[in-house]
Amino acid sequence: VLLLFTLLWTACPQEFIASDPWFYSQRAFELSRHGGFGRGDVFDQRIGVTLPVALAYRTLGVRLATTNLWPLLAALLVIVVVWSALPDPRSKTFGALLCLTSVPLLESSTALYPDLIAAAFMALSSLLLFSRRRLIRNRRTWLLAPAAAVASLFVAFLAKESAYWVLPLWALALIADRAEEDRRALFRRFYAPAITAAILLSAGYLAFCGATCSAPLAPRLQSATVGEG
């Protein structure tokens, strides 16, 4: 299914829209050639969109297909999440076919907008959250899974701030787990590593903003000022 979707993507006209996608690609090109952050506008702070494209430019060259490669990978991640979330082979096959024939999903993968990128990593984070009981039973995944769940949400946040919408799911899960018999194991093996990862990633993000924008909250404050204007 992933291969078929990719083949459809290569046959589909790649969009290069003279609005947000153009600005994101322009910022990615600047990063690939000169580096540097600190403008404070919305296109600069969404490094979850621009940085992977900049890396693609450095390694694969500057082309329209390279620009839209990151949205393609996000669409493929959506398919993987749908397949992993469904319980049996029949429903997995049906879900994968729905993704394969989804015109909105294919169309979204041919333009550099942040929405699909953020949605894909929000979905992955939610899948790991909903699978927490199964994951903490495995010694190989109990530490990696919560860290990956938070890291996925962090990538979604760097692509678009609407990743905040997933946070109520975490709050509801934590409240629900307080009444469970295995709540101590859940907290020790899932929530504690997740909180630790969130603190480390947040501290790293604030330090990055402080180094590139002169103040930890500068991108948010400047963006809010522009929005009010």
Secondary structure as UniProt FT lines:
FT   HELIX           2..11
FT   TURN            18..19
FT   HELIX           20..33
FT   HELIX           42..45
FT   HELIX           47..60
FT   HELIX           64..67
FT   HELIX           69..85
FT   HELIX           89..100
FT   HELIX           103..108
FT   TURN            109..110
FT   HELIX           114..130
FT   HELIX           132..136
FT   TURN            139..143
FT   HELIX           144..159
FT   HELIX           161..166
FT   HELIX           167..177
FT   TURN            178..179
FT   TURN            181..182
FT   HELIX           183..186
FT   HELIX           187..191
FT   HELIX           192..213
FT   TURN            216..217
FT   HELIX           218..228
//
